[in-house]
């Protein structure tokens, strides 16, 4: 197999996006669109990948790291000029180079691989990735001769009425013999209305030099969508969402309403998981078998164990064990670890806290900066008071403790094994094992005093 290289054209400002964010960093299903391109190209076993960037190069570098070499195009003078910026890196190499736009996140690794294979089998100097467009207006048309060979590409505005009837379009993705690409790029002229150097001109120049030009048609036009504005961005999001959801469903996941379920590309979901409508699962989350998510739950970078249920809740950067019940309306904040068979109920917030196996925080509580043991019961309205305005401190509740309703545990403090805290207590000192702690004001009743208050009004 010939050496393989890739050039990603990602220097455009994307003015039609009307955004301060660099165009190719706009996310599609939680991942920058250029990252989708790079991830799919990597599977083609490339020898070198070069990404051409312009404005915002530093931010692109932050996202893609060492996955691709970056080359800066100081002036944006067209796609041909952009590709030429890779000459110092690739110009002397033998092999095949694919040129891809950084705003085409839907093209799959299978399509890239098929394009490479077709180009090399045809022994072509240039190969165009084409597609049948249902509404080809605005696209460059691929003109073939009587032998079905590619003659040229004609832009829509320059096409005759007969040529505009052609529905095979140029997707803007190409394979080239690497040395031929850089030789021909030097012949591309900017004698046009925009004064730019266009990459498609390479096809016409190569054809006039009697070099073989081929075309490979992808069966899925939707894959080739280029994103130039927020409308196309939404279309890409919808297409990517459908692709991801269908893949999970084919692998044994039940998604009740795929149109209203959003799952990022890096999420791993085991079979027999049920996902209800309105759920968003992002980052590098892992959902184990027979778990149930939603409706209307948001999960990011979480591990959720077998047979656990997260209902109408938010969980971020946390670990949830097996057979756990979360929600409805719970908030699991970063660095929480919920043990097996635990319960975090409605309107409970957990932050940077370990909740042990079998423990329950059933409703209306805040558990932050806490180490909660096994089989602990935390009553309604309990607060671990972790912040004194300057420092955060740890609350420890040991195994089998029982915390009564409306208790304040003023950290740092420990409630010992098997101990009880009476409802309404404010605990400021450590509670020994097997104790009852009562810390509340003595009740005083003044009979008949209510009438005096009413008469005063």
Secondary structure, 3 states (H helix, E strand, C coil): CCCEEEEEEECCCCHHHCCCCCHHHCEECCEEHHHHHHHHHHCCCCCEEEEEECCCHHHHHHHHCCCCEEEECCCCCCHHHHHHCCHHHHCCCCCEEEEEECCCCCCCHHHHHHHHHHHHHHCCCEEEEEEECCCCCCCCEEEECCCCCEEEEECHHHCCHHHHCCCEEEEEEEEEEHHHHHHHHCCCCCCCCCCCCCCCHHHHHHHHCCCCEEEEEECCHHHHCCCCCHHHHHHHHHHHHHHHHHHHHHCCCEECCHHHCEECCCCEECCCCEECCCCEEECCCEECCCCEECCCCEEECCEECCCCEEECCEEECCEECCCCEEECCCEECCCCEECCCCEEEECCEEEEEEECCCCEEEECCEEEEEEECCCCEECCCCEEECECCCCECCEEECCCCEECCCCEEECCEEECCCCEECCCCEECCCECCCCEECCCCCCCCCCCHHHHHHHHC
